[in-house]
Amino acid sequence: MFFPEGGPVRLQSNSRSVVFDATKGTSTPTATMQLTARNGMTLRQVMNILGRVRSCSPAPSLSGYRAC
């Protein structure tokens, strides 16, 4: 996926790729992806080793999401 420089949303991740192991039911490595709009509203998607994702929002908090 490509977002142009200066676009409406910026995507950041601490991992270049994630591997899912169907036999063990795990994902490696754990990862955090962050979407930030121009107005500063931010949503984080945090994936644990089991591939479960939780969503949160750092300040300024996004309505409907827990604070990170």
Distance bins in CASP14 RR format, pairs under 12 A and 6 or more apart:
PFRMAT RR
TARGET T0000
AUTHOR 0000-0000-0000
RMODE 2
METHOD distances of the structure
MODEL  1
1 9 0 0 0 0 0 1 0 0 0 0 0
1 11 1 0 0 1 0 0 0 0 0 0 0
1 13 0 0 0 0 0 1 0 0 0 0 0
1 33 0 0 0 0 0 1 0 0 0 0 0
1 35 0 0 0 0 0 1 0 0 0 0 0
2 9 0 0 0 0 0 1 0 0 0 0 0
2 10 0 0 0 0 0 1 0 0 0 0 0
2 11 0 0 0 0 1 0 0 0 0 0 0
3 9 1 0 0 1 0 0 0 0 0 0 0
3 10 1 0 0 1 0 0 0 0 0 0 0
3 11 1 0 1 0 0 0 0 0 0 0 0
3 12 0 0 0 0 0 1 0 0 0 0 0
3 13 0 0 0 0 0 1 0 0 0 0 0
3 35 0 0 0 0 1 0 0 0 0 0 0
3 36 0 0 0 0 0 1 0 0 0 0 0
3 37 0 0 0 0 0 1 0 0 0 0 0
3 38 0 0 0 0 0 1 0 0 0 0 0
4 10 0 0 0 0 0 1 0 0 0 0 0
4 11 0 0 0 0 0 1 0 0 0 0 0
5 11 0 0 0 0 0 1 0 0 0 0 0
6 36 0 0 0 0 0 1 0 0 0 0 0
6 37 0 0 0 0 0 1 0 0 0 0 0
6 38 1 0 0 1 0 0 0 0 0 0 0
7 35 0 0 0 0 0 1 0 0 0 0 0
7 36 0 0 0 0 0 1 0 0 0 0 0
7 37 0 0 0 0 1 0 0 0 0 0 0
7 38 1 0 0 1 0 0 0 0 0 0 0
8 35 0 0 0 0 0 1 0 0 0 0 0
8 36 0 0 0 0 0 1 0 0 0 0 0
8 37 1 0 0 1 0 0 0 0 0 0 0
8 38 1 0 1 0 0 0 0 0 0 0 0
8 39 0 0 0 0 1 0 0 0 0 0 0
8 40 0 0 0 0 0 1 0 0 0 0 0
8 41 0 0 0 0 0 1 0 0 0 0 0
9 33 0 0 0 0 0 1 0 0 0 0 0
9 34 0 0 0 0 0 1 0 0 0 0 0
9 35 1 0 1 0 0 0 0 0 0 0 0
9 36 1 0 0 1 0 0 0 0 0 0 0
9 37 1 0 1 0 0 0 0 0 0 0 0
9 38 1 0 0 1 0 0 0 0 0 0 0
9 39 0 0 0 0 0 1 0 0 0 0 0
9 40 0 0 0 0 0 1 0 0 0 0 0
9 41 0 0 0 0 1 0 0 0 0 0 0
9 42 0 0 0 0 0 1 0 0 0 0 0
9 43 0 0 0 0 1 0 0 0 0 0 0
10 33 0 0 0 0 0 1 0 0 0 0 0
10 34 0 0 0 0 1 0 0 0 0 0 0
10 35 1 0 0 1 0 0 0 0 0 0 0
10 36 1 0 1 0 0 0 0 0 0 0 0
10 37 0 0 0 0 1 0 0 0 0 0 0
10 38 0 0 0 0 1 0 0 0 0 0 0
10 39 0 0 0 0 0 1 0 0 0 0 0
10 40 0 0 0 0 1 0 0 0 0 0 0
10 41 0 0 0 0 0 1 0 0 0 0 0
10 42 0 0 0 0 1 0 0 0 0 0 0
10 43 0 0 0 0 0 1 0 0 0 0 0
11 32 0 0 0 0 0 1 0 0 0 0 0
11 33 1 0 0 1 0 0 0 0 0 0 0
11 34 1 0 0 1 0 0 0 0 0 0 0
11 35 1 0 1 0 0 0 0 0 0 0 0
11 36 0 0 0 0 1 0 0 0 0 0 0
11 37 0 0 0 0 0 1 0 0 0 0 0
11 42 0 0 0 0 0 1 0 0 0 0 0
11 43 0 0 0 0 0 1 0 0 0 0 0
11 44 0 0 0 0 0 1 0 0 0 0 0
11 45 0 0 0 0 0 1 0 0 0 0 0
12 31 0 0 0 0 0 1 0 0 0 0 0
12 32 0 0 0 0 1 0 0 0 0 0 0
12 33 1 0 0 1 0 0 0 0 0 0 0
12 34 1 0 1 0 0 0 0 0 0 0 0
12 35 0 0 0 0 1 0 0 0 0 0 0
12 36 1 0 0 1 0 0 0 0 0 0 0
12 42 0 0 0 0 1 0 0 0 0 0 0
12 43 0 0 0 0 0 1 0 0 0 0 0
12 44 0 0 0 0 1 0 0 0 0 0 0
12 45 0 0 0 0 0 1 0 0 0 0 0
13 29 0 0 0 0 0 1 0 0 0 0 0
13 30 0 0 0 0 0 1 0 0 0 0 0
13 31 1 0 0 1 0 0 0 0 0 0 0
13 32 1 0 0 1 0 0 0 0 0 0 0
13 33 1 0 1 0 0 0 0 0 0 0 0
13 34 1 0 0 1 0 0 0 0 0 0 0
13 35 0 0 0 0 0 1 0 0 0 0 0
13 44 0 0 0 0 0 1 0 0 0 0 0
13 45 0 0 0 0 1 0 0 0 0 0 0
13 46 0 0 0 0 0 1 0 0 0 0 0
13 47 0 0 0 0 0 1 0 0 0 0 0
14 29 0 0 0 0 1 0 0 0 0 0 0
14 30 0 0 0 0 1 0 0 0 0 0 0
14 31 1 0 0 1 0 0 0 0 0 0 0
14 32 1 0 1 0 0 0 0 0 0 0 0
14 33 0 0 0 0 1 0 0 0 0 0 0
14 34 0 0 0 0 1 0 0 0 0 0 0
14 44 0 0 0 0 0 1 0 0 0 0 0
14 45 0 0 0 0 0 1 0 0 0 0 0
14 46 0 0 0 0 1 0 0 0 0 0 0
14 47 0 0 0 0 0 1 0 0 0 0 0
15 27 0 0 0 0 1 0 0 0 0 0 0
15 28 0 0 0 0 1 0 0 0 0 0 0
15 29 1 0 1 0 0 0 0 0 0 0 0
15 30 1 0 0 1 0 0 0 0 0 0 0
15 31 1 0 1 0 0 0 0 0 0 0 0
15 32 1 0 0 1 0 0 0 0 0 0 0
15 33 0 0 0 0 1 0 0 0 0 0 0
15 34 0 0 0 0 0 1 0 0 0 0 0
15 45 0 0 0 0 0 1 0 0 0 0 0
15 46 0 0 0 0 0 1 0 0 0 0 0
15 47 0 0 0 0 1 0 0 0 0 0 0
16 29 0 0 0 0 1 0 0 0 0 0 0
16 31 0 0 0 0 1 0 0 0 0 0 0
16 33 0 0 0 0 0 1 0 0 0 0 0
17 27 0 0 0 0 0 1 0 0 0 0 0
17 28 0 0 0 0 1 0 0 0 0 0 0
17 29 0 0 0 0 1 0 0 0 0 0 0
17 31 0 0 0 0 1 0 0 0 0 0 0
18 26 0 0 0 0 0 1 0 0 0 0 0
18 27 1 0 1 0 0 0 0 0 0 0 0
18 28 1 0 0 1 0 0 0 0 0 0 0
18 29 1 0 0 1 0 0 0 0 0 0 0
18 30 0 0 0 0 1 0 0 0 0 0 0
18 31 1 0 1 0 0 0 0 0 0 0 0
18 32 0 0 0 0 0 1 0 0 0 0 0
18 33 0 0 0 0 1 0 0 0 0 0 0
18 45 0 0 0 0 0 1 0 0 0 0 0
18 47 1 0 0 1 0 0 0 0 0 0 0
18 48 0 0 0 0 0 1 0 0 0 0 0
18 49 0 0 0 0 0 1 0 0 0 0 0
18 51 0 0 0 0 1 0 0 0 0 0 0
18 53 0 0 0 0 0 1 0 0 0 0 0
19 25 0 0 0 0 0 1 0 0 0 0 0
19 26 0 0 0 0 1 0 0 0 0 0 0
19 27 1 0 0 1 0 0 0 0 0 0 0
19 28 1 0 1 0 0 0 0 0 0 0 0
19 29 0 0 0 0 1 0 0 0 0 0 0
19 30 0 0 0 0 0 1 0 0 0 0 0
19 31 0 0 0 0 0 1 0 0 0 0 0
19 47 0 0 0 0 0 1 0 0 0 0 0
19 49 0 0 0 0 0 1 0 0 0 0 0
19 51 0 0 0 0 0 1 0 0 0 0 0
20 26 1 0 0 1 0 0 0 0 0 0 0
20 27 1 0 1 0 0 0 0 0 0 0 0
20 28 0 0 0 0 1 0 0 0 0 0 0
20 29 0 0 0 0 0 1 0 0 0 0 0
20 31 0 0 0 0 0 1 0 0 0 0 0
20 47 0 0 0 0 0 1 0 0 0 0 0
20 49 0 0 0 0 0 1 0 0 0 0 0
20 50 0 0 0 0 0 1 0 0 0 0 0
20 51 1 0 0 1 0 0 0 0 0 0 0
20 52 0 0 0 0 0 1 0 0 0 0 0
21 27 1 0 0 1 0 0 0 0 0 0 0
21 28 1 0 0 1 0 0 0 0 0 0 0
21 49 0 0 0 0 0 1 0 0 0 0 0
21 50 0 0 0 0 0 1 0 0 0 0 0
21 51 0 0 0 0 0 1 0 0 0 0 0
22 51 0 0 0 0 0 1 0 0 0 0 0
24 49 0 0 0 0 1 0 0 0 0 0 0
24 50 0 0 0 0 1 0 0 0 0 0 0
24 51 0 0 0 0 0 1 0 0 0 0 0
25 48 0 0 0 0 0 1 0 0 0 0 0
25 49 0 0 0 0 1 0 0 0 0 0 0
25 50 1 0 0 1 0 0 0 0 0 0 0
25 51 1 0 0 1 0 0 0 0 0 0 0
25 52 0 0 0 0 0 1 0 0 0 0 0
26 47 0 0 0 0 0 1 0 0 0 0 0
26 48 0 0 0 0 1 0 0 0 0 0 0
26 49 1 0 1 0 0 0 0 0 0 0 0
26 50 1 0 0 1 0 0 0 0 0 0 0
26 51 1 0 0 1 0 0 0 0 0 0 0
26 52 0 0 0 0 0 1 0 0 0 0 0
27 46 0 0 0 0 0 1 0 0 0 0 0
27 47 1 0 0 1 0 0 0 0 0 0 0
27 48 1 0 0 1 0 0 0 0 0 0 0
27 49 1 0 0 1 0 0 0 0 0 0 0
27 50 1 0 0 1 0 0 0 0 0 0 0
27 51 1 0 1 0 0 0 0 0 0 0 0
27 52 0 0 0 0 1 0 0 0 0 0 0
27 53 0 0 0 0 1 0 0 0 0 0 0
28 47 0 0 0 0 0 1 0 0 0 0 0
28 48 0 0 0 0 0 1 0 0 0 0 0
28 49 1 0 0 1 0 0 0 0 0 0 0
28 50 0 0 0 0 0 1 0 0 0 0 0
28 51 0 0 0 0 1 0 0 0 0 0 0
29 47 0 0 0 0 1 0 0 0 0 0 0
29 48 0 0 0 0 0 1 0 0 0 0 0
29 49 0 0 0 0 1 0 0 0 0 0 0
29 51 0 0 0 0 0 1 0 0 0 0 0
30 45 0 0 0 0 0 1 0 0 0 0 0
30 46 1 0 0 1 0 0 0 0 0 0 0
30 47 1 0 1 0 0 0 0 0 0 0 0
30 48 1 0 1 0 0 0 0 0 0 0 0
30 49 1 0 1 0 0 0 0 0 0 0 0
30 50 0 0 0 0 1 0 0 0 0 0 0
30 51 0 0 0 0 1 0 0 0 0 0 0
30 52 0 0 0 0 0 1 0 0 0 0 0
30 53 0 0 0 0 0 1 0 0 0 0 0
30 54 0 0 0 0 0 1 0 0 0 0 0
31 44 0 0 0 0 0 1 0 0 0 0 0
31 45 0 0 0 0 1 0 0 0 0 0 0
31 46 1 0 0 1 0 0 0 0 0 0 0
31 47 1 0 1 0 0 0 0 0 0 0 0
31 48 0 0 0 0 1 0 0 0 0 0 0
31 49 0 0 0 0 0 1 0 0 0 0 0
31 51 0 0 0 0 1 0 0 0 0 0 0
31 52 0 0 0 0 0 1 0 0 0 0 0
31 53 0 0 0 0 1 0 0 0 0 0 0
31 54 0 0 0 0 0 1 0 0 0 0 0
32 42 0 0 0 0 0 1 0 0 0 0 0
32 43 0 0 0 0 0 1 0 0 0 0 0
32 44 1 0 0 1 0 0 0 0 0 0 0
32 45 1 0 0 1 0 0 0 0 0 0 0
32 46 1 0 1 0 0 0 0 0 0 0 0
32 47 1 0 0 1 0 0 0 0 0 0 0
32 48 0 0 0 0 0 1 0 0 0 0 0
32 53 0 0 0 0 0 1 0 0 0 0 0
32 54 0 0 0 0 0 1 0 0 0 0 0
32 55 0 0 0 0 0 1 0 0 0 0 0
32 56 0 0 0 0 1 0 0 0 0 0 0
32 58 0 0 0 0 0 1 0 0 0 0 0
32 68 0 0 0 0 1 0 0 0 0 0 0
33 42 0 0 0 0 0 1 0 0 0 0 0
33 43 0 0 0 0 1 0 0 0 0 0 0
33 44 1 0 0 1 0 0 0 0 0 0 0
33 45 1 0 1 0 0 0 0 0 0 0 0
33 46 0 0 0 0 1 0 0 0 0 0 0
33 47 1 0 0 1 0 0 0 0 0 0 0
33 53 0 0 0 0 1 0 0 0 0 0 0
33 54 0 0 0 0 0 1 0 0 0 0 0
33 55 0 0 0 0 0 1 0 0 0 0 0
33 56 0 0 0 0 0 1 0 0 0 0 0
34 40 0 0 0 0 0 1 0 0 0 0 0
34 41 0 0 0 0 0 1 0 0 0 0 0
34 42 1 0 0 1 0 0 0 0 0 0 0
34 43 1 0 0 1 0 0 0 0 0 0 0
34 44 1 0 1 0 0 0 0 0 0 0 0
34 45 1 0 0 1 0 0 0 0 0 0 0
34 46 0 0 0 0 1 0 0 0 0 0 0
34 55 0 0 0 0 0 1 0 0 0 0 0
34 56 0 0 0 0 0 1 0 0 0 0 0
34 57 0 0 0 0 1 0 0 0 0 0 0
34 58 0 0 0 0 1 0 0 0 0 0 0
34 62 0 0 0 0 0 1 0 0 0 0 0
34 68 0 0 0 0 1 0 0 0 0 0 0
35 41 0 0 0 0 1 0 0 0 0 0 0
35 42 1 0 0 1 0 0 0 0 0 0 0
35 43 1 0 1 0 0 0 0 0 0 0 0
35 44 1 0 0 1 0 0 0 0 0 0 0
35 45 1 0 0 1 0 0 0 0 0 0 0
35 55 0 0 0 0 0 1 0 0 0 0 0
35 56 0 0 0 0 0 1 0 0 0 0 0
35 57 0 0 0 0 1 0 0 0 0 0 0
35 58 0 0 0 0 0 1 0 0 0 0 0
35 62 0 0 0 0 1 0 0 0 0 0 0
35 65 0 0 0 0 0 1 0 0 0 0 0
36 42 1 0 1 0 0 0 0 0 0 0 0
36 43 0 0 0 0 1 0 0 0 0 0 0
36 44 0 0 0 0 1 0 0 0 0 0 0
36 57 0 0 0 0 0 1 0 0 0 0 0
36 58 0 0 0 0 1 0 0 0 0 0 0
36 60 0 0 0 0 0 1 0 0 0 0 0
36 62 0 0 0 0 0 1 0 0 0 0 0
37 43 0 0 0 0 1 0 0 0 0 0 0
37 57 0 0 0 0 0 1 0 0 0 0 0
37 60 0 0 0 0 0 1 0 0 0 0 0
37 62 0 0 0 0 1 0 0 0 0 0 0
39 60 0 0 0 0 1 0 0 0 0 0 0
39 62 0 0 0 0 0 1 0 0 0 0 0
40 57 0 0 0 0 0 1 0 0 0 0 0
40 58 0 0 0 0 1 0 0 0 0 0 0
40 59 0 0 0 0 1 0 0 0 0 0 0
40 60 1 0 0 1 0 0 0 0 0 0 0
40 61 0 0 0 0 0 1 0 0 0 0 0
40 62 0 0 0 0 1 0 0 0 0 0 0
41 57 1 0 0 1 0 0 0 0 0 0 0
41 58 0 0 0 0 1 0 0 0 0 0 0
41 59 0 0 0 0 0 1 0 0 0 0 0
41 60 1 0 0 1 0 0 0 0 0 0 0
41 61 0 0 0 0 1 0 0 0 0 0 0
41 62 1 0 1 0 0 0 0 0 0 0 0
41 63 0 0 0 0 1 0 0 0 0 0 0
41 64 0 0 0 0 0 1 0 0 0 0 0
41 65 0 0 0 0 0 1 0 0 0 0 0
42 55 0 0 0 0 0 1 0 0 0 0 0
42 56 0 0 0 0 1 0 0 0 0 0 0
42 57 1 0 1 0 0 0 0 0 0 0 0
42 58 1 0 1 0 0 0 0 0 0 0 0
42 59 0 0 0 0 1 0 0 0 0 0 0
42 60 0 0 0 0 1 0 0 0 0 0 0
42 61 0 0 0 0 1 0 0 0 0 0 0
42 62 1 0 0 1 0 0 0 0 0 0 0
42 65 0 0 0 0 1 0 0 0 0 0 0
42 67 0 0 0 0 0 1 0 0 0 0 0
42 68 0 0 0 0 1 0 0 0 0 0 0
43 53 0 0 0 0 0 1 0 0 0 0 0
43 54 0 0 0 0 0 1 0 0 0 0 0
43 55 1 0 0 1 0 0 0 0 0 0 0
43 56 1 0 0 1 0 0 0 0 0 0 0
43 57 1 0 1 0 0 0 0 0 0 0 0
43 58 0 0 0 0 1 0 0 0 0 0 0
43 60 0 0 0 0 0 1 0 0 0 0 0
43 61 0 0 0 0 0 1 0 0 0 0 0
43 62 1 0 1 0 0 0 0 0 0 0 0
43 63 0 0 0 0 0 1 0 0 0 0 0
43 64 0 0 0 0 0 1 0 0 0 0 0
43 65 1 0 0 1 0 0 0 0 0 0 0
43 66 0 0 0 0 0 1 0 0 0 0 0
43 67 0 0 0 0 0 1 0 0 0 0 0
43 68 0 0 0 0 1 0 0 0 0 0 0
44 53 0 0 0 0 1 0 0 0 0 0 0
44 54 0 0 0 0 1 0 0 0 0 0 0
44 55 1 0 0 1 0 0 0 0 0 0 0
44 56 1 0 1 0 0 0 0 0 0 0 0
44 57 1 0 0 1 0 0 0 0 0 0 0
44 58 1 0 0 1 0 0 0 0 0 0 0
44 59 0 0 0 0 0 1 0 0 0 0 0
44 61 0 0 0 0 0 1 0 0 0 0 0
44 62 0 0 0 0 1 0 0 0 0 0 0
44 65 0 0 0 0 1 0 0 0 0 0 0
44 66 0 0 0 0 0 1 0 0 0 0 0
44 67 0 0 0 0 0 1 0 0 0 0 0
44 68 1 0 1 0 0 0 0 0 0 0 0
45 51 0 0 0 0 0 1 0 0 0 0 0
45 52 0 0 0 0 0 1 0 0 0 0 0
45 53 1 0 1 0 0 0 0 0 0 0 0
45 54 1 0 0 1 0 0 0 0 0 0 0
45 55 1 0 1 0 0 0 0 0 0 0 0
45 56 0 0 0 0 1 0 0 0 0 0 0
45 57 0 0 0 0 0 1 0 0 0 0 0
45 65 0 0 0 0 0 1 0 0 0 0 0
45 68 0 0 0 0 0 1 0 0 0 0 0
46 52 0 0 0 0 1 0 0 0 0 0 0
46 53 1 0 0 1 0 0 0 0 0 0 0
46 54 1 0 1 0 0 0 0 0 0 0 0
46 55 1 0 0 1 0 0 0 0 0 0 0
46 56 1 0 0 1 0 0 0 0 0 0 0
46 57 0 0 0 0 0 1 0 0 0 0 0
46 58 0 0 0 0 0 1 0 0 0 0 0
46 65 0 0 0 0 0 1 0 0 0 0 0
46 66 0 0 0 0 0 1 0 0 0 0 0
46 68 0 0 0 0 1 0 0 0 0 0 0
47 53 1 0 1 0 0 0 0 0 0 0 0
47 54 0 0 0 0 1 0 0 0 0 0 0
47 55 0 0 0 0 0 1 0 0 0 0 0
48 54 1 0 0 1 0 0 0 0 0 0 0
54 65 0 0 0 0 1 0 0 0 0 0 0
54 66 0 0 0 0 1 0 0 0 0 0 0
54 68 0 0 0 0 1 0 0 0 0 0 0
55 61 0 0 0 0 0 1 0 0 0 0 0
55 62 0 0 0 0 1 0 0 0 0 0 0
55 64 0 0 0 0 1 0 0 0 0 0 0
55 65 1 0 1 0 0 0 0 0 0 0 0
55 66 1 0 0 1 0 0 0 0 0 0 0
55 67 0 0 0 0 0 1 0 0 0 0 0
55 68 0 0 0 0 1 0 0 0 0 0 0
56 62 0 0 0 0 1 0 0 0 0 0 0
56 64 0 0 0 0 0 1 0 0 0 0 0
56 65 1 0 1 0 0 0 0 0 0 0 0
56 66 1 0 1 0 0 0 0 0 0 0 0
56 67 1 0 0 1 0 0 0 0 0 0 0
56 68 1 0 1 0 0 0 0 0 0 0 0
57 63 0 0 0 0 1 0 0 0 0 0 0
57 64 1 0 0 1 0 0 0 0 0 0 0
57 65 1 0 1 0 0 0 0 0 0 0 0
57 66 1 0 0 1 0 0 0 0 0 0 0
57 67 1 0 0 1 0 0 0 0 0 0 0
57 68 1 0 0 1 0 0 0 0 0 0 0
58 65 0 0 0 0 1 0 0 0 0 0 0
58 66 0 0 0 0 0 1 0 0 0 0 0
58 67 1 0 0 1 0 0 0 0 0 0 0
58 68 1 0 1 0 0 0 0 0 0 0 0
59 65 0 0 0 0 0 1 0 0 0 0 0
59 67 1 0 0 1 0 0 0 0 0 0 0
59 68 0 0 0 0 1 0 0 0 0 0 0
60 67 0 0 0 0 1 0 0 0 0 0 0
60 68 0 0 0 0 0 1 0 0 0 0 0
61 67 1 0 1 0 0 0 0 0 0 0 0
61 68 0 0 0 0 1 0 0 0 0 0 0
62 68 0 0 0 0 0 1 0 0 0 0 0
END
